[in-house]
Amino acid sequence: MAVLALAAPAAAQTKKIGTFGGWDISIVHDKGKFVRCVADTTGPDNQGLRMSFGDDGQRHLILPGPGTSGARDEAVVVLRPSGKRFTFPMAQRSPDRLWSPVLENSFTDVFFESKRLEVQLPSRNVTRSFDLGDPDTMSARIDGCVTSQQ
């Protein structure tokens, strides 16, 4: 009996590099081309926070979706211990993930010096908190990941 294997469309492939500063660092390729480096941490119920660093220099914050439908939401992000607040729209790009617009340096500068991140999605009555471990160590490794692909 012959077995036929149908070629499935190639999906983006993620390869874990290691864990740095409490973050899992991975590199993502699509069709053999570098797309981005990502840093993941875990949260309640294994719903982690993700930072994406693209080949185009763009950075995004990616949150677990709250399990309700909706294409957009406004997120209020509070970074601790500074208490700095940022508000920006989040787009639901997949059923379980909300993506920020491109992050400005004013956000990432404070983010990399923070220990905790609190996210409020007021329209969905959802609040989540994430331990950021050592984002400065993560940042150094992400920079190395992206630089090695240029």
C-alpha positions in Angstrom: 0.0 0.0 0.0 1.5 3.3 -1.1 1.3 6.3 1.2 0.9 9.7 -0.4 2.1 12.8 1.5 0.7 16.0 0.5 2.9 19.0 0.9 1.4 21.5 3.3 2.0 25.2 2.9 5.1 26.1 4.8 4.3 27.9 8.0 6.6 30.2 10.0 9.1 28.2 11.9 10.2 29.1 15.4 13.4 28.0 17.0 14.1 28.6 20.7 17.5 30.1 21.4 17.4 29.9 25.2 16.1 31.5 28.3 17.5 34.9 29.4 16.4 37.0 32.2 13.3 34.8 32.7 12.3 35.2 29.0 12.3 32.5 26.4 14.0 33.9 23.3 13.2 32.5 19.9 13.9 33.3 16.3 11.1 33.1 13.6 11.7 32.4 10.0 9.2 32.2 7.2 10.1 30.4 4.0 13.7 30.5 5.1 13.7 34.3 5.6 14.2 35.9 9.0 11.0 37.5 10.2 11.5 38.4 13.9 12.9 37.5 17.3 10.5 37.1 20.1 10.7 37.0 23.9 8.0 35.2 25.8 7.3 35.1 29.5 4.6 33.1 31.3 1.5 34.5 33.1 -1.5 33.1 34.9 -2.9 29.9 33.2 0.2 29.8 31.0 -1.0 32.8 29.1 2.2 34.6 28.4 3.3 38.1 27.5 5.3 38.4 24.2 7.5 41.1 22.8 8.2 40.9 19.1 11.3 42.5 17.4 10.9 42.5 13.6 13.4 42.5 10.8 12.2 46.0 10.0 13.1 47.3 13.5 9.5 47.4 14.6 8.6 46.3 18.2 5.3 45.0 19.3 3.7 44.0 22.6 1.5 40.9 22.3 -0.9 40.0 25.0 -3.1 36.9 25.5 -6.6 37.6 24.2 -9.3 37.7 26.9 -11.3 35.0 25.2 -14.0 37.3 23.9 -14.5 38.5 20.4 -13.7 41.9 19.2 -11.3 43.3 16.6 -9.9 46.1 18.6 -9.5 47.2 22.2 -7.9 50.0 24.1 -5.2 48.8 26.5 -3.9 50.7 29.5 -0.4 49.5 30.4 1.2 50.4 33.7 4.8 49.6 34.3 6.1 49.1 37.8 7.8 50.3 39.9 7.7 53.6 38.0 3.9 53.7 37.7 4.3 55.1 34.1 1.1 54.6 32.1 0.7 54.1 28.4 -2.5 53.8 26.5 -2.8 52.4 23.0 -5.2 50.4 20.7 -4.7 46.6 20.5 -5.7 44.7 17.4 -6.9 41.1 17.7 -4.7 39.4 15.0 -5.5 35.9 16.1 -8.2 34.4 18.3 -5.9 34.3 21.3 -3.6 37.3 20.9 -3.9 41.1 20.9 -1.2 43.1 19.2 -0.1 46.6 20.0 0.8 49.2 17.3 4.5 49.7 16.8 6.0 50.6 20.2 7.7 53.9 20.6 11.1 54.3 22.3 9.4 56.1 25.2 7.6 52.8 26.0 10.5 50.4 25.6 12.9 52.6 27.5 10.6 52.4 30.6 9.7 48.7 29.9 13.4 47.5 30.0 13.8 49.1 33.4 10.6 47.6 34.9 9.8 44.6 37.0 6.1 44.2 36.5 3.6 45.1 33.8 -0.1 45.5 34.4 -2.6 45.6 31.6 -6.1 46.8 31.8 -8.7 46.3 29.0 -11.5 48.4 30.4 -14.1 47.6 27.7 -13.7 43.9 28.5 -13.3 44.4 32.3 -10.0 42.5 32.2 -6.9 43.2 34.2 -3.7 41.1 34.0 -0.3 41.4 35.7 3.0 40.0 34.4 6.3 39.5 36.1 9.0 40.9 33.8 11.9 39.0 35.3 15.0 40.8 34.0 14.0 42.6 30.9 17.4 44.3 30.6 19.0 40.9 30.1 16.3 39.9 27.7 16.9 43.1 25.7 20.6 42.4 25.3 19.9 38.9 24.0 17.1 40.1 21.7 19.5 42.7 20.3 22.0 39.9 19.6 19.3 37.8 18.0 18.2 40.6 15.6 21.8 41.8 14.8 22.9 38.2 14.0 20.3 38.1 11.2 21.2 41.4 9.5 
